[in-house]
Amino acid sequence: MAPDHIVELKKWASDLARAKDEVEIKRLNQGVELISKAYSVEPHEVAILGLTVDERSLRFLAPVNLREVGQIPLSSGSALAARTVRERRGEIVNHFYVVPHASVFEGVPIAEQQRSEPIQKIMSAPIMLGNKVIGVLQVSRKGRTAADAGPDFTYPQLRDLKTISDALASCMLLCVKD
């Protein structure tokens, strides 16, 4: 990822953190757009999850169509996002299609008449505020097959994702409240 993408994302996160109203908080979608462009994926392949108030689950903040679908319990043994929180570290899974996982979120349509392809490859990074995990940032590649989904994710990309998640931390507390 180009350094200018990270600079642009950090500026966006800083602006969002200063936002005071619901309209500005909805700008989270702008961050999704920036992240998707940085990794050459579709916006629906970027997920931002926030820790619930009781700190027992994660809920989707983006994409918007997943906000009301449900939550991911941190106790889930098969959810990569929950594992990311528990282990407090990023991870790449370039063979996600063979890893047992709940596919309920993959079944949610991305548009009125458009079903989503299954996730084939995914990166996950914790969003931390100080020493506390407050959310998870994930970027996936979807497709009918692993080859259709595109290239494997790399460790330099995961390192960049962690940099982006660090920049997101400043605005997460506002986003979780809406």
N, C-alpha and C positions, 0 to 999 in steps of 0.2 A: 504494500500500500504506500502511496506517495505521502511524504510528510505533510503536504498541503491539505490532504484529506483529514489528517489528524488535527491540524490546526483549525480547520473549518469546523470539525466536530466539537473540539474543545470550546470554540467561540459560541457555537450553538448551545452547548450544555450550560455554559456560563450565563448566556442570555436567558435561558429557560429557568435557571435557578433563581434569577432575580424576578421572574414573573410573579404577579400577585393575584391573577384571576384565572378562572377556569378556561377562558378562551386561550390565554397564553399557554396553559398547561397542555392543551390539546395539540400544541406545536410538537409534541412528542413524535408525531407522524413525520415531521420534517427531519428529525434525527434518523428515523427508520429509512427515509429516502436517501439520506447521505451515507448511511452505513451500507445500504444495498448497492449503491453506486460504487462505493469503495471496494466491495468484494465481488462486483459483477454478478449480483443475484437479484431476484425480484423482491420488491418490498415485503411480500407475504412470506419470504424466506428468512426474515429477521424477526426475532422475538425479544421483547423486553418484559421481564417478569419482576414483580415486586413482592417482597415479603408481606404477608398479611399482618394486621395489627396484633393478632395473638401469636405471631411468629411460629405458627405450626404449618403454614402452607405458603405456596407461591401462587400469585394470580397474574394473569396476562394484563399488561398495560398496553402492549402493542404486539401483534396487530389488533386493531379495534374489534374485528369480528370474533375474536377469541375472549374478549373481556368478560362476557356473560356465560361462557360455556362451562366453566368450572374451575376448580383449583387443583394444584398438585401438592399433595401432602408431603412434607419433608421426610416423613417416615417411609415413603415409597422406595422400595428396593430396585425398581426398574426404571425410574425416571432420572434421566441424565441431569435435569435441572436441579432436582433434589440432591443428587450426589455432588453436584458442583457446590451447593451451599454447605453440605456436611463436610466436604473435604477442603473447602476454601481454596480451590485451585481450578485452573482452566483445563480443558480436555478437548482433544480432537478424536472423532470416531468416523473414519472414512469408510466404514463398512456397517453403518447404522441399520441398514436393511436386514441384517442377520442378527442384530442384537434384540433380545426380547424387550419390548417397551409398549406402553399404552399408546395405541394409535388413535384414540378418540379425538384428539386435537387435529390430527391430519385429515380426519373425515369431514371437518367443518368446511363448507364451501368458501372459496375465496371471493366469489362474486355471486350474484343472483343465480345464474345458471352454470357456474363453472366450479367443478370439483377440483381439488388440489391433488397433485401427484404425491406419492409417498416420499418421505425424507430418506435420502440415500446416504448423505454425508452431513456431518454437523460439527460445529465448534461451540463450546460453551465456556463462558468466563464469569466468575463472580463479580458482582458490583459491591464494592466495599466502601464503607464510610468509617475511616479509622481502622480499627480491628474487627469491625462487625460487618457481616454479610447482610446486605439489605435487598439484594436482588440478583438477577442473572441476565446476562446478555447472550443470545444465541444467534448464530448465523448458520443456515442450512442450505443444502443443494437438493432440490427435489427433481424427480424424474421417474419415468417408468422403470428404468434400470439405472445402475450405478454409472454406466457409460453415458447414458442420456443426461444425467445430472451434471456432468462437467468434471473438471479436474479435482483431484484430492486437495483438501486443505493442507497447509503447511505450518510448521512451527513458527516461522516468522509472521505468518498471518495471525496465528493465535496470540503471539506477543503483541501485535497491533490491536487485536480485539481487547486484550487486557488494558491497554492504554486507553482505548475508547471507553471501556467500562469504568475506569477510574475517573474519566471526565464526566460520565453520566451520574456518578454518585452524588454530586452536588445538587442535582435536580430531582433525584429519586424521592425524597421525602415529600416534596410537593405533589409529585405525580401519584403517589400511593394514596393520598388523601381524597382525590377526586372520585 
